[in-house]
Amino acid sequence: MPEHPPDESAGDLADQLLRLTRRLHHAHRRHFSPLGVTPAQARMLRTVAHSPRPPRMADLAELLGVVPRQVTSLVDALEERGLVRRAQDPANRRVTRIQLTDDGGTALTRLRQARRTSAEELLAPLSPAQRTALSRLLTRLEPEDAPEPEAPAQGPQEPKEPKEPADGREPAAHGNPRKPGEPGARREPEAPREPGTAPRDRPAPGFSRSN
């Protein structure tokens, strides 16, 4: 796509798009509220429904672009309402997958209608031809690797917690503060010794400490 020099109108257009996005988001919240579902929960339901197989929690975090903690909260809320359920993977019982329930499918149908109503309110001033032209222009602004509409913007990454040692002790800080002799303690290098002498704290051959 050819690049054009920036002008003052670019900032105005960006502000217009941002205002329209906010209006659409508020309309979604208003129409989703009677269904007891938030826009984030609605995105979760759509993502589960559109997956070729029941996704794992990690799959949902990647598809939605959020941290696992957020996925857990969303799944907990939807499962409490009976819209999704956790199920063990038949091929690996240690893996948990998220399935859409019958009530979840019904709720998803109602949510789709609510989305259409919200969009109709926003696009009401445009004729069918103008809507087609707008869609064509917006499509040109989307990169080829753009995420699916269900995916929200990338959220902050969850900090990784330090791994605990296998012996159950507190992880060592900088400088290895563990006492000598403890598991994981760094061994101090021995001082150089003269040839023919025994190592420190070790009796020479044929010599007993009791002598």
C-alpha positions as CSV (number, residue, x, y, z in Angstrom):
1,M,0.0,0.0,0.0
2,P,1.5,3.4,-1.0
3,E,2.4,5.7,2.0
4,H,1.0,9.1,2.2
5,P,2.5,12.0,4.1
6,P,0.7,12.7,7.4
7,D,-1.6,15.6,7.7
8,E,-3.8,17.2,10.3
9,S,-6.9,15.2,9.2
10,A,-5.3,11.9,10.2
11,G,-5.5,12.8,13.9
12,D,-9.1,13.9,13.5
13,L,-10.0,10.6,11.8
14,A,-8.3,8.6,14.5
15,D,-10.3,10.5,17.2
16,Q,-13.5,9.8,15.3
17,L,-12.8,6.1,15.1
18,L,-12.0,6.1,18.8
19,R,-15.3,7.8,19.7
20,L,-17.3,5.4,17.5
21,T,-15.5,2.4,19.2
22,R,-16.5,3.8,22.6
23,R,-20.1,4.3,21.5
24,L,-20.3,0.7,20.2
25,H,-18.8,-0.7,23.4
26,H,-21.3,1.2,25.5
27,A,-24.1,0.0,23.3
28,H,-22.9,-3.6,23.7
29,R,-22.9,-3.2,27.5
30,R,-26.4,-1.8,27.5
31,H,-27.8,-4.6,25.3
32,F,-25.8,-7.4,27.0
33,S,-26.8,-6.3,30.5
34,P,-30.3,-7.8,30.4
35,L,-28.7,-11.1,29.5
36,G,-26.4,-11.0,32.5
37,V,-23.3,-11.2,30.4
38,T,-20.5,-8.6,30.1
39,P,-18.8,-7.8,26.7
40,A,-15.7,-9.7,27.9
41,Q,-17.7,-12.8,28.8
42,A,-19.5,-12.6,25.4
43,R,-16.1,-12.6,23.7
44,M,-15.2,-15.7,25.7
45,L,-18.4,-17.5,24.7
46,R,-17.8,-16.7,21.0
47,T,-14.2,-17.8,21.2
48,V,-15.2,-21.2,22.8
49,A,-18.0,-21.6,20.2
50,H,-15.7,-20.8,17.2
51,S,-12.9,-23.1,18.3
52,P,-12.6,-26.3,16.2
53,R,-12.4,-28.3,19.5
54,P,-13.0,-27.4,23.1
55,P,-10.1,-25.1,24.0
56,R,-7.8,-25.3,27.0
57,M,-7.4,-22.4,29.4
58,A,-4.0,-21.7,27.8
59,D,-5.6,-21.7,24.4
60,L,-8.2,-19.1,25.5
61,A,-5.5,-16.9,27.0
62,E,-3.6,-16.9,23.7
63,L,-6.7,-16.4,21.5
64,L,-8.1,-13.5,23.6
65,G,-4.7,-12.0,24.2
66,V,-5.0,-11.9,28.0
67,V,-3.2,-13.3,31.0
68,P,-4.4,-16.8,32.4
69,R,-5.7,-15.1,35.5
70,Q,-8.3,-13.2,33.5
71,V,-9.3,-16.4,31.7
72,T,-9.9,-18.2,35.0
73,S,-12.1,-15.4,36.2
74,L,-14.2,-15.3,33.0
75,V,-14.6,-19.1,32.9
76,D,-15.6,-19.2,36.6
77,A,-18.3,-16.6,36.0
78,L,-19.7,-18.3,32.9
79,E,-19.5,-21.8,34.6
80,E,-21.4,-20.4,37.6
81,R,-24.2,-19.4,35.2
82,G,-24.1,-22.8,33.5
83,L,-23.0,-21.4,30.1
84,V,-19.7,-23.3,30.0
85,R,-18.3,-26.3,31.8
86,R,-14.8,-27.7,32.5
87,A,-14.2,-31.2,31.1
88,Q,-11.3,-33.5,31.1
89,D,-9.6,-34.3,27.8
90,P,-10.3,-37.9,26.9
91,A,-6.8,-38.3,25.5
92,N,-5.1,-36.8,28.5
93,R,-7.0,-36.6,31.8
94,R,-4.6,-34.0,33.1
95,V,-5.8,-31.5,30.5
96,T,-8.9,-29.5,31.2
97,R,-11.0,-28.2,28.3
98,I,-13.8,-25.6,28.2
99,Q,-17.1,-26.7,26.6
100,L,-20.1,-24.7,25.6
101,T,-23.3,-25.9,27.3
102,D,-26.8,-25.9,25.8
103,D,-27.6,-22.8,27.8
104,G,-24.4,-21.3,26.6
105,G,-25.5,-21.9,23.0
106,T,-28.8,-20.2,23.7
107,A,-27.2,-17.3,25.3
108,L,-24.8,-16.9,22.4
109,T,-27.7,-16.7,20.0
110,R,-29.3,-13.9,22.1
111,L,-25.9,-12.1,22.3
112,R,-25.6,-12.2,18.5
113,Q,-28.9,-10.5,18.2
114,A,-27.9,-7.9,20.8
115,R,-24.7,-7.2,18.8
116,R,-26.7,-6.7,15.6
117,T,-29.0,-4.3,17.5
118,S,-26.1,-2.3,18.8
119,A,-24.5,-2.1,15.4
120,E,-27.8,-1.0,13.8
121,E,-28.1,1.8,16.3
122,L,-24.6,3.1,15.3
123,L,-25.0,2.6,11.6
124,A,-28.6,3.8,11.3
125,P,-27.7,7.1,9.5
126,L,-25.9,5.3,6.7
127,S,-27.6,3.8,3.6
128,P,-26.7,0.3,2.5
129,A,-24.4,1.7,-0.2
130,Q,-22.6,3.8,2.4
131,R,-22.2,0.9,4.8
132,T,-20.7,-1.2,2.0
133,A,-18.2,1.7,1.2
134,L,-17.4,2.1,4.9
135,S,-16.7,-1.7,5.2
136,R,-14.5,-1.6,2.2
137,L,-12.5,1.3,3.6
138,L,-12.1,-0.2,7.1
139,T,-11.0,-3.5,5.6
140,R,-8.1,-1.6,3.9
141,L,-7.0,-0.4,7.3
142,E,-6.8,-3.9,8.8
143,P,-3.4,-5.6,8.6
144,E,-3.4,-9.1,7.1
145,D,-2.4,-10.6,10.5
146,A,-5.1,-8.7,12.4
147,P,-6.6,-10.7,15.4
148,E,-10.1,-12.1,15.3
149,P,-12.9,-9.6,16.3
150,E,-13.4,-11.6,19.5
151,A,-9.9,-10.9,20.7
152,P,-9.5,-7.8,22.9
153,A,-6.4,-5.7,23.0
154,Q,-3.3,-7.2,24.5
155,G,-3.3,-6.9,28.2
156,P,-0.4,-6.6,30.6
157,Q,1.5,-9.8,30.9
158,E,1.4,-11.6,34.2
159,P,4.8,-11.6,36.0
160,K,6.4,-15.0,36.3
161,E,6.8,-16.3,39.8
162,P,10.2,-17.8,40.8
163,K,10.4,-21.5,40.8
164,E,10.8,-23.2,44.2
165,P,13.8,-25.5,44.6
166,A,13.2,-29.2,44.8
167,D,14.4,-29.3,48.5
168,G,11.5,-26.9,49.5
169,R,13.9,-24.2,50.7
170,E,13.5,-20.5,49.9
171,P,15.0,-19.6,46.6
172,A,18.5,-18.1,46.9
173,A,18.9,-14.4,46.4
174,H,21.8,-12.7,44.7
175,G,25.1,-13.7,46.2
176,N,24.0,-17.2,47.2
177,P,23.4,-16.4,51.0
178,R,23.0,-20.0,52.0
179,K,25.3,-21.3,54.7
180,P,28.2,-23.6,53.7
181,G,27.1,-27.2,53.7
182,E,23.5,-26.5,52.9
183,P,22.1,-28.0,49.7
184,G,22.5,-25.5,46.8
185,A,25.2,-23.5,48.6
186,R,28.1,-22.4,46.5
187,R,31.4,-24.1,47.4
188,E,34.2,-21.7,48.2
189,P,37.4,-22.3,46.1
190,E,40.2,-23.9,48.0
191,A,43.4,-22.0,48.5
192,P,46.3,-23.3,46.3
193,R,48.6,-25.8,48.2
194,E,52.2,-26.7,47.8
195,P,53.1,-29.9,45.9
196,G,53.3,-33.0,48.1
197,T,51.0,-31.6,50.9
198,A,47.6,-33.1,51.7
199,P,44.4,-31.1,51.0
200,R,43.1,-29.0,53.9
201,D,41.1,-30.8,56.6
202,R,42.1,-34.1,55.1
203,P,44.8,-36.3,56.8
204,A,47.8,-37.3,54.8
205,P,48.1,-41.0,53.9
206,G,49.3,-43.1,56.9
207,F,48.5,-40.4,59.4
208,S,45.8,-40.5,62.0
209,R,44.4,-37.4,63.7
210,S,44.5,-39.3,67.0
211,N,48.3,-39.4,66.8
